[in-house]
Amino acid sequence: MKRSSQISLVWVMVGLLLALGSNAQTNKKTTKKTSKSTVLPCPLVKQGVTGKVVFKSGNMMPTIDQKPTGKTESVAREVFIFKVTKMNDLISKTDDNFYEKPKTKLVASVWTKKSGCFAVHLPEGEYSVFVKEKGKYYANSFDGDGKVFPVKVTEGLASDIVFEINYAAVY
């Protein structure tokens, strides 16, 4: 490794250590508060799915001279993890990404915190994620093979996702 590369790497590591140190101090201060507005980190699992559910509403279209006027809020919702689900596994698709219960096997369900955070320990495999919204199963992400909100869990790793409920948003 060239000397200049080694020096650059050292400075990057020093920067990361400083950033981690300041975050640790911030977290110590935050956890001492008893306010209801204290934001705690999302729970973690060693293997499975972790994530956050957010609700987007209003005008989310960015423009050159103005930020979007819509809102993005963390929300508490029930999250459902099914075996990987394809479009043809859905029972009666309705408008705007709302579905009846999928034909695939339900593997797990969990309620998010008010912060939108959740964590589910899962065995290695491929899954589809839905949230319960308006009494239906909601999912708005699909891959090129027709899989609905696919998430792959690899042994010893957690897949981190952000689930955006965006039917009330305009782009």
C-alpha positions as CSV (number, residue, x, y, z in Angstrom):
1,M,0.0,0.0,0.0
2,K,1.3,3.4,-0.9
3,R,2.3,5.8,1.9
4,S,-0.3,8.4,0.8
5,S,-3.1,5.7,0.8
6,Q,-2.0,4.7,4.3
7,I,-2.2,8.2,5.6
8,S,-5.6,8.8,4.0
9,L,-6.9,5.6,5.6
10,V,-5.6,6.7,9.0
11,W,-7.4,10.0,8.7
12,V,-10.6,8.3,7.7
13,M,-10.3,6.0,10.7
14,V,-9.6,8.9,13.0
15,G,-12.7,10.7,11.6
16,L,-14.9,7.6,12.2
17,L,-13.6,7.3,15.8
18,L,-14.3,10.9,16.5
19,A,-17.8,10.6,15.0
20,L,-18.5,7.4,17.0
21,G,-17.2,9.1,20.2
22,S,-19.5,12.1,19.7
23,N,-22.4,9.8,19.0
24,A,-21.7,7.8,22.2
25,Q,-21.7,11.1,24.2
26,T,-24.9,12.2,22.5
27,N,-26.6,8.8,23.2
28,K,-25.5,8.9,26.9
29,K,-27.2,12.3,27.2
30,T,-30.3,11.1,25.3
31,T,-30.8,8.0,27.4
32,K,-30.7,10.1,30.6
33,K,-33.8,12.0,29.5
34,T,-37.2,10.8,30.6
35,S,-39.1,12.8,28.0
36,K,-41.6,10.9,25.8
37,S,-39.8,12.5,22.8
38,T,-36.6,10.6,23.4
39,V,-35.6,8.7,20.3
40,L,-34.1,5.3,21.0
41,P,-32.3,3.3,18.4
42,C,-34.2,0.6,16.5
43,P,-33.9,-2.9,18.0
44,L,-31.4,-5.3,16.4
45,V,-31.3,-9.0,15.7
46,K,-28.3,-11.0,14.7
47,Q,-30.2,-12.7,11.9
48,G,-33.5,-11.6,10.3
49,V,-35.1,-8.3,9.4
50,T,-34.9,-4.9,11.1
51,G,-36.4,-1.8,9.9
52,K,-38.5,1.3,10.2
53,V,-42.0,2.0,8.9
54,V,-42.8,5.6,7.8
55,F,-46.0,7.2,6.5
56,K,-45.6,9.8,3.6
57,S,-48.3,12.2,2.8
58,G,-48.8,15.4,0.8
59,N,-46.6,16.8,-2.0
60,M,-43.3,14.9,-2.1
61,M,-42.2,16.3,-5.5
62,P,-38.9,18.1,-5.1
63,T,-38.4,21.2,-7.2
64,I,-35.3,23.2,-8.0
65,D,-36.1,26.1,-5.8
66,Q,-38.2,24.5,-3.1
67,K,-38.2,21.5,-0.8
68,P,-41.1,19.1,-0.9
69,T,-44.0,20.3,1.3
70,G,-45.2,16.7,2.2
71,K,-44.6,15.0,5.5
72,T,-42.7,11.8,6.4
73,E,-43.6,10.5,9.9
74,S,-42.6,7.3,11.7
75,V,-45.6,5.3,12.6
76,A,-46.7,2.3,14.7
77,R,-48.1,-0.5,12.4
78,E,-48.3,-4.3,12.4
79,V,-45.7,-5.7,10.1
80,F,-46.3,-9.1,8.5
81,I,-43.5,-11.4,7.1
82,F,-44.6,-14.0,4.6
83,K,-42.7,-16.6,2.7
84,V,-41.6,-14.8,-0.5
85,T,-44.8,-13.8,-2.3
86,K,-45.3,-13.1,-6.0
87,M,-48.1,-11.0,-7.6
88,N,-50.0,-14.2,-8.6
89,D,-49.9,-15.3,-4.9
90,L,-52.1,-12.3,-3.9
91,I,-55.8,-12.9,-3.4
92,S,-57.8,-10.1,-5.1
93,K,-55.6,-7.1,-5.6
94,T,-57.3,-3.8,-5.0
95,D,-56.3,-0.3,-6.0
96,D,-53.2,1.4,-4.6
97,N,-51.2,-1.6,-3.4
98,F,-53.8,-2.9,-0.9
99,Y,-54.3,-6.7,-0.9
100,E,-56.3,-9.4,0.8
101,K,-54.3,-12.0,2.7
102,P,-51.5,-13.5,0.5
103,K,-51.7,-17.2,-0.3
104,T,-48.2,-17.8,1.0
105,K,-47.4,-18.8,4.5
106,L,-47.3,-16.2,7.3
107,V,-43.9,-16.6,9.0
108,A,-44.0,-13.8,11.6
109,S,-45.8,-10.6,12.6
110,V,-44.7,-7.8,14.9
111,W,-45.9,-4.4,16.0
112,T,-43.6,-1.5,15.4
113,K,-42.9,1.0,18.2
114,K,-44.1,4.6,17.8
115,S,-40.7,5.3,16.3
116,G,-41.7,2.9,13.4
117,C,-38.8,0.5,14.4
118,F,-39.1,-3.2,14.4
119,A,-36.9,-6.3,14.4
120,V,-37.8,-9.9,13.7
121,H,-35.5,-12.9,14.1
122,L,-35.9,-15.2,11.0
123,P,-34.2,-18.2,9.6
124,E,-32.2,-18.0,6.4
125,G,-34.5,-17.5,3.4
126,E,-36.5,-15.1,1.2
127,Y,-39.5,-13.3,2.5
128,S,-42.1,-10.6,1.6
129,V,-43.0,-7.8,3.9
130,F,-46.5,-6.2,4.3
131,V,-48.0,-3.8,6.8
132,K,-51.6,-3.8,7.9
133,E,-53.2,-0.6,6.6
134,K,-57.0,0.2,6.4
135,G,-57.8,-3.4,7.2
136,K,-55.8,-4.8,4.2
137,Y,-52.2,-5.9,3.6
138,Y,-50.2,-3.1,2.0
139,A,-47.0,-3.4,0.0
140,N,-45.6,-1.1,-2.6
141,S,-42.3,-2.5,-3.7
142,F,-41.8,-5.2,-6.3
143,D,-38.7,-6.7,-8.1
144,G,-38.4,-7.7,-11.7
145,D,-39.5,-11.2,-11.0
146,G,-42.9,-10.1,-9.6
147,K,-41.9,-10.7,-6.0
148,V,-43.7,-8.4,-3.5
149,F,-41.4,-6.4,-1.2
150,P,-38.7,-9.1,-1.2
151,V,-36.2,-9.3,1.6
152,K,-33.4,-11.9,1.7
153,V,-32.1,-13.2,5.0
154,T,-28.6,-14.6,5.0
155,E,-27.2,-16.7,7.8
156,G,-25.7,-14.5,10.6
157,L,-26.9,-11.2,9.0
158,A,-29.9,-8.9,9.5
159,S,-31.4,-7.2,6.5
160,D,-32.3,-3.6,7.2
161,I,-35.3,-2.0,5.4
162,V,-37.4,1.2,5.3
163,F,-41.0,0.5,4.6
164,E,-42.7,3.6,3.1
165,I,-46.4,3.7,3.2
166,N,-47.0,6.3,0.5
167,Y,-50.5,6.0,-0.9
168,A,-51.3,9.5,0.5
169,A,-48.3,11.1,-1.1
170,V,-48.1,12.8,-4.5
171,Y,-44.9,12.7,-6.5
